[in-house]
Amino acid sequence: MWGAAAEPADSYYKVRPECTDVAKTRFKIKPGKTLSVRKWQAAFVQDGSLDIGKTLRRIRRGGIHPSIRGEVWEFLLGCYDPSSTFDEREHIRQRRRKQYASWKEECKKMFPVIGSGSFITAPVVTENGQPNLDPLVLQEINLGTNSNGSIFFKKLTSRGPLDKKVVQWLLSLHQIGLDVNRTDRSLEFYEKKENMSKLWDILSVYAWIDQDVGYCQGMSDLCSPMIVLLEDEADSFFCFERLMRRLRGNFRCTGRSVGVEAQLTHLSSITQVMDPKLHQHLDKLGGGDYLFAIRMLMVQFRREFSFCDSLYLWEMMWALEYDPDLFHVYEAHQCGSEKTEVPNGKPKSMRQCGKYERQNMRNGGKTAEGPLPISVFLVASVLKDKSYKLMTEARGLDDVVKILNDMSGNLDAKKTCSGAIKIHKKYLRKAKK
């Protein structure tokens, strides 16, 4: 209702009372601006197809109401085609749930703690695939009064040496557990061990099916919101898997580099064009490689915003970047692959694209690897906003890091997105000259 007071969103993501140092949430549910339940339902026609263009505009104006955030995200992330019917989406949903159950069962046969409601934090095998018989490990693997960790290891090795892929996967499980223990622990949601276990299960299954990348630190921060927003574990998994289609290149490592370094190189180029004095200053301090910005790109600003505000930022980013071909691109390629160009077909409608995507289409804003993600321009927007402080107060890289860390909880998500769009537009114009 127009004129009604804005409603705080904190009640939807309750923080444990003892956690007093958590950043305050700026996002508020604004009647007439935030995508409400009523507006969301009204965006569907009778057969179930969605007016995605109208939905994107509403999200950009005021975000998504927390009560429908999960189901809206499924469209933003390309889990479903907005032109699909209710029946078609239900068929896809059930097919994916069966697929996830199959993958999870495959993992459970290799390591029975998967799906048990528990998780591990100690390595179960050595680098050469030998069982780790440490008492702590045996205790964590103990799945009941009649279960024994040493029996599990005998079964595991009864068929001879373990395959290298299995060893690599088993080695990742305790690291996932350690990260689960640290992820969003200020939320009451994660006081329940079954929710922590669900996060561990999803990340463990993903590490198995995407063996090129496996598990890397930071992925738990990306997956956690999916667990909070979607009740069904398989639905959460596929939302996370779709997000990783965008971001897995950041986590891919070679002997010489980390995937995210390509984005840092582009960030350097953008800053050099948009704010040459700042770039020169950062370069003089030894920060010309922009490694100080790596965390923002790897976990998509999860540490710079409160939990709720980071969700608001993400959905605005995805609404701005939205490409109606996403669903078909992802369906054409198996899990554990990245976004690639959709096969030639009918041209996409500009009206169904996000504002950032439309700018790229009009101005040819693509590199050899495809369009730059909006997150690179978000970092450029943050640096521009902090330019004066960085120029006058930073006397070394430690100062740069401190200034950027001090802004945690003090950033405005909508303002940052608006700044990113402006920089993107100006950069495309200047790059053409």
Buried (B, 14 or more C-beta within 10 A) or exposed (E): EEEEEEBBBBEBBEBBEEEEEBBEBBBBBBBEBBBBEEBBEEBBEEEBBBBBBBBBBBBBBBBBBBEBBBBBBBBBBBBBBBBBBEEBBEEBBEEBBEBBEEBBEEBBEBBBBBBBEBBBBBBBBEEEBEBBEEEEBBEBBBBEEEEBBEEBBEEBBEEEEBEEEBBBBBBBBBBBBBBBBEBBEBBEBBEEEEBBBBBBBBBBBBBBBBEEBBBBBBBBBBBBBBBBBBEEBBBBBBBBBBBBBBBBBBBBEEEEEBBBBBBBEBBBBBBBBBBEEBBBBBBEBEBBBBBBBBBBBBBBBBBBBBBBBBBBBBBBBBBBBBBBBBBBBBEEEEBBBBBEEBEEEEEBEEEBBBBBBBBBBEBEBEEEEEBBBBBBBBBBBBBBBBBEBBBEEBEEBEBBBEBBEEBEBEBBBBEBBBBBBBBBBEBBEEEEE
